[in-house]
Amino acid sequence: MAQLDRSVYSGLFIGGEWRAPKNSTTTTVINPATGASVAEAPFGCDADADAAIGVAREAFDRGPWPRMSGPERARHLRRLLSVLRDWADDIGDLAVAEVGMPVSIARATQVEVPLQQLEYFIGLAEAFDPLTPLPTTLFPNRSGGRILGAGVVQRQPRGVVGAITPFNAPFFLNVMKVAPALAAGCTVVLKPSEFTPLEALVLAAAAQAAELPPGILNVVPGGRDVGERLTTDPRVDMVTFTGSDAVGSVVMAQAAGTVKHVLLELGGKSAMIVRADADLEAVARRGAVELTLFSGQGCGLWTRHLIHRSLHDEYVERLCAAIAGIPIGDPSDPATIVGPLIRPAQVERAERYVAQAVREGATIAAGGRRPDGFDRGFWYAPTVLTEVRNEMDVAQDEIFGPVGVVIPFDTDDDAIRIANDSRYGLSGSVWSADPAEAFRIARELRTGNVSINGGTGGMNPAAPFGGYKRSGLGRELGAEALFEYCETKTIQFHAG
Ligand code: NAP
């Protein structure tokens, strides 16, 4: 079993080796639960991004990786998977340290799930046939005769990919981009959030331990200048970005100058529709999870609870009781379910939205303040607001903290209208004893993912994931994700 030596990732990972940042800068990684320093991590700059792009370009234009067959690439990626499996506990510990993710869920959600996704993309690479034949057909020609023609559609790796990721699920989201990009034959420069460099560097260390060809995966933690370089440099063919819709639209504009292919996974404000015939106890338990998981720092969480008016008061009571039973505290304690927020600004954001909602007539049914007894770190109590109108900012904006709203509705069409009255469209759910009506509602929702009665309860790597409207462009996971990282070429033959 390979051991993770944390000292190896003390530099940027460029061209298969560790390099000091050109401006010799480091950043202090902070433990959000305590505010204490976890580590000093290398912090790259524009010149480092420039070097990494050069290496990735060379590896794509002249290296073996894009020229290998899918099964050959899969063999390399299986070694990567094996190293990462050996390091699973260490990677889970990093999520506890730099994100404040409770250890009770870190290993399962932040390591097992992405490794299942990597395995899924390895399977797709193994089965990958880049050529799809077109039917042989007779086409009319200009002089009235006929031409016998045939052809193939070829999928080729898109090229150099700039991957930019947020802080909330770093290892998970890094793998979600790197796995399909490498499986397709692209080369990658990855820039993680400045708050969470370690979970990107550990991926680089694993690439080195697995002896992936140098230059195919480069990791440059850094600030905005690194992100700007990745999205504007003409040597980068594609940008795959996960983050807020505000930064996503800037990224899209930055990438427009060089007409890059852009994949955007952005924010959400997803609705949970509860019909009058739903199992209220199950719904309340799940509603509590949706407001507390990752301390509300999850793009696809259902934070607008649309409840049939006949159930509203009882739902609020049960939801608040369920939340009160969820332990909040030290993320390294296995009993903890809810941890801190990433930084003080995130706490202040939650406070601001709740205060404004109250001024506009909302009522705090649970939380609404920093929890007692936490004098270090960045904390906000899971919060439920009632008497909320869907047009209020608290119901329209993504807060990215443990704050949810409960809004009553009268008819199914009313629920659909409220759910769709959002500039986002990432996720959502419908709860009902009538599966046919729940399915009808699901089909009406303008959102990329809908669960009925809890769905499969997890993330299916074969299910495309992504958003409508300001929640993004393109899809991650599923076979569609592999094609996001491929160009499509048509080659036609003159047969007679
Ligand atoms: P963010 O502020 O949008 O930052 C995301 C990434 O973009 C970071 O690496 C950031 O670097 C970088 N960046 C900032 N400005 C840039 C620029 N001008 N050009 C290129 N890169 C730039 O997001 P966040 O606060 O880290 O994460 C929370 C957001 O992510 C939420 O909105 C959440 O919904 C979304 N998210 C979406 C999904 C999904 O699958 N749809 C999944 C998870 C999270 P710095 O860290 O250096 O600023």
Boltz pocket constraint, residues with backbone or C-beta under 6 A from the ligand:
constraints:
  - pocket:
      binder: B
      contacts: [[A, 164], [A, 165], [A, 166], [A, 167], [A, 168], [A, 169], [A, 173], [A, 191], [A, 192], [A, 193], [A, 194], [A, 195], [A, 222], [A, 223], [A, 224], [A, 226], [A, 227], [A, 228], [A, 231], [A, 242], [A, 243], [A, 244], [A, 245], [A, 246], [A, 247], [A, 248], [A, 250], [A, 251], [A, 254], [A, 265], [A, 266], [A, 267], [A, 268], [A, 298], [A, 299], [A, 300], [A, 398], [A, 400], [A, 426], [A, 467], [A, 471], [A, 472]]
      max_distance: 6.0
